[in-house]
Structure formats: C-alpha cells, structure tokens
Amino acid sequence: MKPARHGLTIGAFHSGIDDACKQVRSVWGRGLLLDIHGQGTEAEVIFRGTGNGRSVAGVVQRFGHEALTGANSIFGQLALRGYKSLPDVGGNEGETRYTGGYTTRTYGSHHGTGIGAIQLEFGTRLRARANLDKTAAAVADAIAIFASEYLPANRTTIKPRLEAHLDLM
C-alpha cells in the first residue's frame, strides 16, 4: 500500500472513514459524509458530486429531491448566500464535471449504508485566504440547516445482536 501524505496510508484513511460511518449508523441510524476537495476549473463554483444522486439515494428516497437541491439543502442554503454550485440547484442537469469519487461511491447510501455521501469541490477563490473564513462559515451554516431538517435529532443507539439477545433472556 502506498503511503499518503503525513504518514497515513490510504487504507488507514478509509478504515477510519468506515469506522466513523459504522459508529454514526450505530448511534444515529443514518448520517451524512462530506468529501471536501478543492478544484481549479471554476474559481467561484462549488461542484456537487453524488454519482448523479446515487450516493444520496437514501436521503432522496426518504425526503425527496428537496434534500439535495431545495431551500434547506446544503446547496440550496449556499445558493441563498450567493454561492454558485454546479449543477445549479434550480436546474435539472446532471453532474458532469465532478460526479463523486471513490469515497462517495464506496460509502454512499446507494449501498444501503444509511450514510449519504456528497463530494464538494471548492473553487480557488472560495478557498483563498481572504475568503476562507466567509466560505467556511457559510458552509457550516448550510450544514447545520441541512442537519436540522434531514438528519436525526435524537440518538437511536442500536444494541448489538448479542446484547439484544441477552435482554430477552
């Protein structure tokens, strides 16, 4: 296995993501994984990557397409704050340039994981030192609104099968 930056291996990185997803499912029942990157193609754009909806299939099935593009979605909230995303939240076009990568394909809810996975590719101007705090605050606010609308508010801790079996005895 080839080492990644900072001494981590890609395998260890993804093992950590897998463990975190399992913990979220165990405690909350479902969740959201954001795979955040930078891109230099369009400096003021945030590209969405979900495999054209595949990696968020569970969220969309449960709440409708509004969860991905509606007013309380992450991208809807970013649009309200003046950020441009592609595909546009008001349009019907699919994802073409960034469609999600290994992380969204591996951990997304299309596998029945209960974890929606979205890749966000931030343009260079949005990541520039002068704009970074503003961008980060807008994204954090958008995530908070999405979470309050579409993610569980209460823990739904699932007992492991052995414990559940022992409780019945």
trRosetta pair geometry for C-beta under 8 A, 3 or more apart (Angstrom, degrees):
i j d omega theta_ij theta_ji phi_ij phi_ji
1 9 4.8 53 128 -167 125 133
1 10 6.6 -143 -175 44 107 88
1 11 5.0 -47 -144 -9 156 124
2 9 7.3 141 83 -142 36 86
2 10 6.9 30 69 -1 79 114
3 7 6.4 -37 -167 -143 125 32
3 8 7.2 134 -162 81 77 30
3 9 5.5 -72 -111 -91 54 71
4 8 5.1 -27 62 84 106 82
4 9 6.2 129 4 -140 88 20
4 10 5.3 113 -44 -60 119 68
4 13 6.4 7 24 -28 154 136
5 8 7.3 4 77 40 49 90
8 12 5.2 -130 -165 78 85 122
8 13 5.4 87 148 -57 129 93
9 12 4.6 96 54 5 82 99
9 13 7.0 -141 94 -5 44 86
10 13 5.5 -52 -151 35 35 117
10 14 6.3 23 157 -10 68 107
11 14 6.1 -61 -146 43 28 101
11 15 6.1 34 154 -25 65 108
12 15 5.4 -50 -143 34 31 117
12 16 6.5 36 154 -21 62 102
13 16 5.9 -59 -161 32 28 112
13 17 6.8 24 147 -15 64 104
14 17 5.3 -46 -145 36 43 113
14 18 6.1 47 153 -22 68 102
14 103 7.9 -148 -112 -101 95 80
14 106 7.3 -23 -151 118 123 162
15 18 5.6 -52 -147 37 31 114
15 19 6.4 33 152 -19 64 105
16 19 5.7 -53 -146 36 31 111
16 20 6.3 30 155 -18 64 106
17 20 5.7 -56 -148 37 31 111
17 21 6.3 32 154 -20 65 106
17 33 7.2 68 -164 -143 106 138
17 103 6.9 -98 -170 -136 166 103
17 107 6.4 -92 146 -67 117 150
18 21 5.8 -54 -148 35 30 111
18 22 6.5 31 153 -19 63 105
18 107 7.4 -144 -92 -96 61 110
19 22 5.7 -55 -151 35 32 112
19 23 6.4 31 152 -19 65 106
20 23 5.6 -54 -149 36 33 112
20 24 6.4 34 153 -20 66 104
21 24 5.7 -52 -147 35 32 111
21 25 6.4 32 154 -17 64 105
21 31 7.3 -158 -135 60 62 124
21 33 6.6 -24 -90 -64 103 131
21 107 5.6 -143 -83 -151 155 118
21 113 6.5 -21 172 176 129 126
21 115 5.0 -51 -145 -50 107 162
22 25 5.8 -55 -149 38 30 111
22 26 6.2 30 153 -21 65 109
23 26 5.6 -56 -145 37 30 113
23 27 6.1 10 163 -4 67 112
24 27 6.3 -67 -139 47 25 96
24 28 5.3 -33 -176 36 67 115
24 30 7.6 -11 139 151 101 14
24 31 3.9 -44 164 -8 137 153
24 115 6.5 86 86 -94 133 110
25 28 7.2 -66 -104 60 14 73
25 29 6.6 14 -158 -157 51 13
25 30 6.8 33 -112 -83 67 34
25 31 7.1 -107 -61 6 55 105
25 113 7.0 -104 -76 173 135 70
25 114 5.1 110 -115 70 100 134
25 115 6.8 -76 -62 -46 99 99
25 158 7.7 -31 138 19 74 134
26 157 6.7 16 150 -142 73 63
26 158 5.5 -114 -149 45 56 96
27 155 5.4 -56 176 -142 80 99
27 156 7.4 104 150 53 34 56
27 157 5.5 -11 -127 -92 52 75
28 31 5.5 81 81 -64 137 99
28 151 7.3 -6 172 177 137 98
28 152 4.9 170 -172 55 90 129
28 155 6.3 -77 -88 -124 57 54
28 156 6.2 65 -164 30 23 90
29 114 6.3 -123 150 -171 54 143
29 152 5.7 90 45 -38 111 153
29 156 4.2 10 -39 63 116 137
29 158 7.2 116 -88 -39 72 111
30 58 6.8 -150 -142 134 132 139
30 109 7.8 31 -149 -106 109 123
30 114 3.8 -120 -104 178 78 95
30 115 6.7 -171 -160 -72 63 43
30 116 7.7 48 172 -12 103 84
30 151 7.2 -148 98 -138 89 72
30 152 6.5 123 52 -19 84 110
31 114 7.0 57 17 129 65 87
31 115 5.2 -8 67 -115 81 80
31 116 7.5 -138 107 29 40 73
31 151 6.5 42 -124 -137 52 118
32 59 7.6 45 -91 -72 98 141
32 115 6.9 161 -95 -163 17 67
32 116 4.9 -18 -112 65 74 97
32 117 7.6 161 -163 -83 55 34
32 118 7.1 -7 -170 10 101 104
32 146 7.4 21 -29 127 172 126
32 147 7.4 -122 23 -91 134 82
32 150 7.9 68 -52 101 129 114
32 151 6.4 -87 -9 -82 109 124
33 103 7.1 -137 135 160 128 109
33 104 7.9 -178 92 -98 110 61
33 107 5.5 -3 39 114 163 136
33 108 7.9 -121 51 -85 118 53
33 115 5.3 39 -14 168 108 115
33 116 7.1 -173 27 90 70 47
33 117 4.4 -13 68 -108 107 80
33 118 7.5 162 86 25 58 59
34 117 7.9 179 -80 -153 24 53
34 118 5.7 -18 -114 69 67 90
34 120 6.1 -2 -170 2 101 116
34 143 7.4 -63 -39 -107 152 125
35 49 7.6 -61 72 73 115 114
35 100 7.7 96 53 -143 137 74
35 101 6.9 -137 133 47 152 99
35 103 4.3 143 -95 86 145 144
35 104 6.0 -113 15 -47 141 87
35 117 6.5 34 -15 -177 111 95
35 118 7.0 -168 27 94 79 40
35 119 4.4 -34 76 -103 109 70
35 120 7.1 159 78 19 53 66
36 119 7.9 172 -78 -158 26 52
36 120 5.1 -12 -112 64 69 102
36 122 7.1 15 -169 -12 90 112
37 119 6.7 -1 11 -172 113 96
37 120 7.1 167 32 87 66 53
37 121 5.0 -19 78 -108 100 70
37 122 7.2 180 93 19 45 75
38 121 6.9 87 -167 -164 10 65
38 122 5.3 -43 -110 68 63 85
38 123 7.7 82 -161 -146 73 4
38 124 7.0 76 -179 -86 111 56
38 127 5.3 -7 -117 -37 122 164
39 42 7.3 18 108 38 114 66
39 45 8.0 -47 77 82 120 91
39 47 6.2 17 17 13 156 124
39 98 6.8 -106 -71 -56 153 141
39 121 4.1 36 -19 168 124 112
39 122 6.8 154 22 67 77 31
39 123 6.2 -40 74 -92 83 49
39 124 7.8 -101 93 -39 43 72
40 43 7.4 9 -154 -84 52 69
40 123 7.5 101 -114 -148 26 61
40 124 5.3 42 -115 -45 71 118
41 45 7.7 -55 88 60 89 123
41 47 7.8 34 57 -39 127 136
41 97 6.6 -171 111 -180 169 146
41 123 7.5 -95 62 -110 62 88
42 45 3.8 13 107 22 122 127
42 47 7.6 115 45 -50 115 101
42 86 7.3 64 50 3 156 138
42 123 5.3 -73 102 -99 60 126
43 123 4.4 112 175 168 20 120
43 124 4.7 -49 -129 51 82 91
43 125 4.2 67 159 -11 100 104
43 126 7.6 161 162 -7 57 77
44 84 6.1 58 124 38 90 117
44 123 5.2 -85 -29 82 11 155
44 125 5.0 -18 -77 57 74 132
44 126 6.5 123 -133 -43 45 93
45 84 5.1 -56 -109 99 71 102
45 85 6.7 124 -169 -118 75 28
45 86 5.5 8 -176 -2 128 108
45 123 4.9 93 44 -44 55 129
46 75 7.6 -162 95 -117 122 89
46 78 6.4 -47 41 156 149 159
46 83 6.0 22 2 161 122 121
46 84 7.2 157 21 90 74 50
46 85 4.5 -36 73 -105 91 85
46 86 7.6 167 82 22 44 65
46 120 5.7 -16 -173 -166 107 93
46 121 6.7 150 -162 72 51 52
46 122 5.5 -11 -108 -101 84 60
46 123 6.9 -101 -64 -5 47 86
46 126 6.8 28 -65 -18 90 176
47 85 7.1 150 -97 -162 18 72
47 86 5.3 -28 -109 68 69 91
47 95 7.6 98 -180 -145 94 101
47 97 5.9 -93 -130 81 144 111
47 98 4.0 91 132 39 139 128
47 119 7.7 -14 107 112 90 94
47 120 7.3 148 74 -159 55 41
47 121 3.9 -6 51 53 104 112
48 68 7.9 110 177 -176 152 98
48 75 6.0 -27 -70 -77 137 140
48 85 5.8 51 -29 172 103 118
48 86 7.0 -160 17 90 81 40
48 87 6.5 -69 48 30 113 67
48 95 6.2 -113 91 -97 79 118
48 98 7.5 156 75 88 23 103
48 118 6.4 -41 -155 -165 86 105
48 119 7.3 123 -173 75 38 66
48 120 6.8 -13 -104 -102 54 63
49 95 5.9 128 -113 -168 51 153
49 98 4.4 -81 -67 137 117 88
49 99 5.2 93 -141 136 90 11
49 100 3.6 165 152 -59 95 54
49 101 6.8 30 139 -14 151 67
49 104 6.0 -163 121 -3 95 161
49 118 7.0 131 68 -171 58 55
49 119 3.3 -19 63 61 115 115
49 120 7.6 -146 23 -58 86 25
49 121 6.7 65 -17 -18 115 106
50 53 5.5 51 111 -75 121 21
50 54 6.5 166 144 44 75 58
50 55 4.7 -138 -161 49 68 98
50 56 4.9 -34 -155 1 136 107
50 68 7.2 -68 -7 -135 169 129
50 95 6.7 156 38 -22 70 150
50 99 7.6 -75 50 -176 36 57
50 100 5.3 106 -84 -54 8 133
50 104 6.2 -138 -126 -170 39 142
50 108 7.3 126 -160 -124 72 139
50 117 7.2 151 -128 91 74 64
50 118 5.5 -26 -80 -112 97 71
50 119 7.2 -164 -60 23 47 79
51 54 3.6 -49 101 41 121 115
51 55 5.1 108 22 -19 110 94
51 95 7.6 -46 -56 56 2 139
51 99 5.7 74 -98 156 37 93
51 100 4.5 -65 -38 50 71 139
51 104 6.0 -176 -19 125 101 118
51 105 6.2 112 -65 -86 136 76
51 108 6.9 -118 21 -1 130 173
51 110 7.3 -71 80 -7 142 150
52 94 4.7 -1 -120 -159 113 113
52 95 5.2 -144 -76 31 67 97
52 99 6.3 -19 -30 -151 78 107
53 56 6.1 -82 -156 58 50 91
53 57 6.4 86 147 -79 79 69
53 60 6.0 4 -163 -19 105 163
53 68 6.9 -48 -112 -81 86 170
54 57 5.8 -14 -160 -43 35 110
54 100 7.6 -139 58 51 100 157
54 104 8.0 105 82 146 92 103
54 105 7.8 22 100 -111 129 63
54 108 6.2 74 119 121 77 153
54 110 4.4 -11 173 -52 80 152
55 100 5.5 173 -5 -146 142 161
55 104 4.0 -51 -88 179 168 94
55 105 6.8 -84 -79 -74 116 32
55 107 7.6 47 -153 80 110 62
55 108 2.7 -105 -141 -116 76 145
55 109 6.6 98 175 25 42 68
55 110 6.0 -69 -90 -2 34 107
55 116 6.7 100 136 -167 72 57
55 117 4.1 -73 169 65 122 92
55 118 6.9 168 100 -72 120 44
56 59 4.7 -44 -178 41 88 116
56 60 5.6 88 121 -22 89 100
56 67 7.3 -166 164 108 123 113
56 68 5.8 126 107 -87 152 114
56 108 6.7 -74 -43 -156 41 107
56 109 6.1 51 -137 31 22 118
56 116 4.2 43 -122 -152 75 108
56 117 7.0 -141 -63 47 70 45
56 118 6.3 27 -61 -67 122 91
57 60 5.8 -61 -143 44 29 108
57 61 5.9 32 158 -23 67 109
57 108 7.3 83 10 151 90 107
57 109 5.2 -152 54 95 74 97
57 110 4.5 87 9 -83 134 75
58 61 5.7 -53 -142 36 27 111
58 62 6.2 20 159 -14 63 111
58 109 3.2 -104 6 170 113 142
58 110 7.7 -139 -25 -57 83 37
58 112 7.7 122 -74 -120 122 32
58 113 7.7 -123 -19 60 148 63
58 114 6.2 -160 171 -116 170 32
58 115 7.9 77 42 45 144 21
58 116 6.1 -135 60 -70 97 84
59 62 6.0 -63 -148 41 26 107
59 63 6.0 -29 173 30 66 111
59 67 4.7 -148 153 126 103 149
59 68 7.1 122 104 -56 119 86
59 109 6.4 146 -12 17 77 160
59 116 4.2 8 -24 -76 126 143
59 150 6.2 39 -151 177 108 133
60 63 6.9 -78 -124 60 21 73
60 64 6.6 -23 -164 161 59 11
60 65 5.8 26 -143 -87 104 49
60 67 6.0 -148 -87 54 51 116
60 68 6.0 -6 -84 -23 103 120
62 67 7.5 43 74 -34 86 158
62 150 8.0 118 95 -157 119 92
63 66 6.2 -101 141 67 95 95
63 67 4.1 89 87 -49 127 125
63 150 5.7 -58 -39 -122 166 103
64 67 6.4 134 71 -6 54 90
64 70 7.8 56 100 -35 102 136
65 68 5.6 -59 -167 41 58 107
65 69 5.9 -11 154 32 90 106
65 70 7.3 125 111 -37 63 96
66 69 6.9 -90 -129 64 26 64
66 70 3.1 22 -162 -35 74 144
66 71 7.6 -20 -164 23 98 66
66 72 7.3 35 155 47 100 90
66 73 6.7 -167 156 -43 50 109
67 70 6.6 14 -39 23 21 113
67 72 7.9 -34 -115 88 47 90
67 73 5.7 114 167 -95 27 100
67 146 7.8 90 -163 -150 73 94
67 149 7.7 -175 -117 115 78 113
67 150 5.1 104 -134 -109 110 146
68 73 5.5 30 135 -134 9 148
68 75 7.1 12 164 28 55 122
69 73 5.6 11 -17 35 6 161
69 75 6.0 -33 -114 78 53 122
69 76 6.1 105 168 -58 35 98
69 89 4.4 162 -160 -152 87 77
69 90 7.7 175 173 -57 119 27
70 73 5.0 114 52 -16 63 104
70 76 5.1 -38 106 -54 32 157
70 89 7.9 -165 -41 -175 12 115
71 76 4.7 -158 -124 160 14 139
71 77 7.5 77 168 -65 48 62
71 80 7.2 62 -152 -52 76 131
72 76 6.3 6 25 76 18 136
72 77 6.9 32 -146 -53 29 102
72 145 5.5 -135 -152 148 77 103
72 146 6.4 144 152 -96 75 49
72 149 4.2 97 150 -49 140 170
72 150 7.4 155 121 -28 112 101
73 76 4.1 94 50 6 85 106
73 77 6.8 -153 84 -5 43 84
73 89 7.2 173 70 -132 128 124
73 146 6.0 41 -153 -104 32 105
74 77 6.0 -60 -153 38 26 109
74 78 6.4 24 152 -17 63 108
74 118 7.2 164 44 91 148 166
74 120 8.0 -89 133 -81 141 131
74 139 7.6 25 -165 -151 105 69
74 142 4.7 85 -149 145 62 113
74 143 6.0 21 -110 -82 107 56
74 146 4.8 -16 -58 -51 75 147
75 78 5.5 -49 -143 37 36 112
75 79 6.3 42 154 -23 65 102
75 85 4.8 -100 -147 56 107 165
75 89 5.0 172 127 -79 108 114
75 142 7.8 84 -47 -176 18 139
76 79 5.6 -52 -150 33 31 113
76 80 6.6 33 151 -20 63 103
76 89 5.3 146 -86 -159 63 154
77 80 5.6 -50 -150 33 35 114
77 81 6.6 24 152 -11 64 108
77 138 7.9 169 132 175 95 79
77 141 6.7 -156 163 112 132 86
77 142 3.6 165 91 -123 129 87
77 145 5.2 143 -87 58 147 140
77 146 7.0 -111 -2 -43 136 89
78 81 5.7 -64 -152 43 35 107
78 83 4.0 -55 168 62 95 128
78 85 6.0 78 92 -38 132 123
78 138 6.2 88 -120 148 74 112
78 139 7.0 17 -91 -94 111 61
78 142 5.2 1 -51 -90 77 157
79 82 7.7 96 -175 -34 31 8
79 83 6.4 -90 -79 66 33 70
79 84 7.6 62 -111 -105 74 33
79 85 6.6 -84 -65 15 91 104
79 89 5.0 -97 -36 22 152 140
79 90 7.8 144 -157 -28 160 93
81 138 4.7 166 132 -144 162 120
81 141 7.6 116 -65 76 147 129
81 142 7.3 -101 2 -62 135 110
83 126 7.4 60 -132 -111 112 131
83 135 7.9 100 -97 -128 132 81
83 138 6.5 137 -32 139 132 148
84 88 7.6 -39 -163 -105 79 85
85 88 6.7 138 81 -110 67 37
85 89 6.4 59 62 -36 115 90
86 95 7.9 115 133 -124 75 66
86 97 6.9 35 112 29 130 120
87 91 5.8 -115 171 75 102 113
87 93 4.7 -165 -135 83 128 89
87 94 6.5 -153 -50 142 149 9
87 95 5.8 -112 -18 -80 105 55
87 96 7.7 92 -67 1 98 83
88 91 4.1 71 69 5 104 112
88 93 7.2 60 31 37 85 107
93 96 7.3 -41 158 -23 112 111
95 98 6.7 -73 -176 83 113 51
95 99 4.5 138 115 -109 120 71
95 100 7.3 64 114 -12 162 85
96 99 7.2 9 -120 -64 6 101
98 119 6.3 -127 154 108 112 125
98 121 4.7 176 -58 -5 177 146
100 103 7.7 -118 -174 70 83 71
100 104 3.4 -81 -166 70 116 148
100 105 6.3 139 129 -43 109 76
100 108 7.5 22 -177 -56 150 140
100 117 7.2 97 -147 114 126 101
100 118 7.7 -92 -99 -144 107 34
100 119 4.7 166 -113 4 58 123
101 104 6.2 97 48 22 45 95
101 105 6.9 -90 131 0 28 103
101 119 5.9 100 10 -90 83 152
102 105 5.8 -66 -144 44 26 109
102 106 5.7 17 163 -17 67 117
103 106 6.0 -61 -139 39 23 106
103 107 6.0 -22 179 19 64 114
103 117 6.3 -159 132 -174 81 134
103 119 6.9 126 68 -81 108 99
104 107 7.0 -72 -123 53 21 81
104 108 5.1 41 179 -54 62 118
104 117 4.1 175 -126 120 65 116
104 118 6.8 59 -107 -100 121 12
104 119 5.1 -84 -35 -31 132 99
105 108 6.6 -26 -111 7 12 118
106 111 8.0 -9 171 -24 31 151
107 111 7.6 -98 -161 31 17 134
107 113 6.2 -131 -176 107 56 175
107 115 5.6 -46 159 97 93 132
107 117 4.9 117 88 -70 91 143
108 111 6.4 112 78 4 63 94
108 113 6.9 138 106 33 23 128
108 115 7.0 -128 -135 96 21 80
108 116 6.7 13 -147 -153 72 36
108 117 3.9 -102 -86 32 74 114
109 112 7.2 63 -175 -81 58 11
109 113 5.6 -119 -108 53 46 84
109 114 6.3 92 -119 -66 96 4
109 115 5.9 -169 -69 70 78 38
109 116 5.0 -22 -18 -84 124 55
109 117 7.1 177 -12 1 71 79
120 139 7.8 115 154 -134 166 129
122 126 4.7 -117 -176 88 101 127
122 127 5.3 113 118 -50 121 104
122 135 6.9 87 -151 176 138 144
123 126 4.9 91 63 8 78 106
123 127 7.2 -165 96 1 40 93
124 127 5.9 -71 -148 47 32 102
124 128 6.6 56 151 -53 67 89
125 128 5.4 -24 -149 -8 39 120
125 131 6.2 48 157 20 66 159
126 131 5.8 -110 -145 120 29 134
126 132 8.0 93 149 -95 50 50
126 135 4.7 112 -179 -107 84 146
127 131 7.3 21 32 79 8 104
127 132 6.1 35 -161 -95 40 91
127 135 7.0 -79 -78 59 41 165
128 131 4.8 60 62 25 88 103
128 132 6.7 -140 85 -41 36 84
129 132 5.8 -32 -134 -3 27 120
131 134 5.4 -68 -164 49 59 111
131 135 5.4 58 143 -25 89 109
132 135 5.7 -57 -142 39 29 110
132 136 6.0 27 161 -19 66 109
133 136 5.8 -55 -143 38 28 110
133 137 6.2 28 158 -19 64 108
134 137 5.9 -56 -146 36 27 109
134 138 6.4 26 155 -18 63 108
135 138 5.9 -59 -150 37 29 110
135 139 6.3 25 156 -16 66 108
136 139 5.8 -57 -146 39 30 109
136 140 6.2 31 155 -20 65 108
137 140 5.7 -53 -144 37 30 112
137 141 6.3 30 156 -17 64 106
138 141 5.9 -55 -148 37 29 110
138 142 6.3 30 153 -20 64 108
139 142 5.6 -55 -146 37 32 113
139 143 6.3 33 155 -20 66 105
140 143 5.8 -54 -147 36 30 111
140 144 6.4 32 153 -21 63 106
141 144 5.6 -54 -148 34 32 113
141 145 6.5 29 155 -16 65 104
142 145 6.0 -55 -150 36 31 108
142 146 6.3 33 152 -18 64 107
143 146 5.6 -55 -147 39 32 113
143 147 6.0 34 154 -23 67 108
144 147 5.7 -53 -145 36 28 113
144 148 6.5 26 157 -17 63 105
145 148 6.0 -54 -147 36 31 107
145 149 6.4 20 156 -11 63 113
146 149 6.0 -72 -152 43 27 105
146 150 5.7 -35 176 30 69 116
146 151 7.3 59 128 -13 74 104
147 150 7.0 -79 -119 55 18 75
147 151 4.5 -33 -150 31 64 127
148 151 7.6 -6 -40 45 15 87
148 153 7.5 45 -138 -89 57 103
152 155 7.7 111 128 -90 128 19
152 156 6.2 -82 -165 -12 161 114
159 163 4.4 -117 179 89 108 117
159 164 4.5 137 98 -60 120 87
159 167 7.3 17 144 -11 168 137
160 163 5.0 87 60 11 80 103
160 164 7.0 -152 93 -6 38 90
161 164 5.6 -59 -145 39 31 111
161 165 6.1 33 156 -22 67 107
162 165 5.6 -55 -149 35 30 112
162 166 6.4 29 153 -19 64 106
163 166 5.6 -54 -146 36 33 111
163 167 6.5 39 153 -25 64 102
164 167 5.7 -50 -153 29 32 115
164 168 7.0 31 150 -19 61 104
165 168 5.9 -58 -160 31 35 111
165 169 7.1 40 146 -30 64 102
166 169 5.6 -48 -156 18 41 117
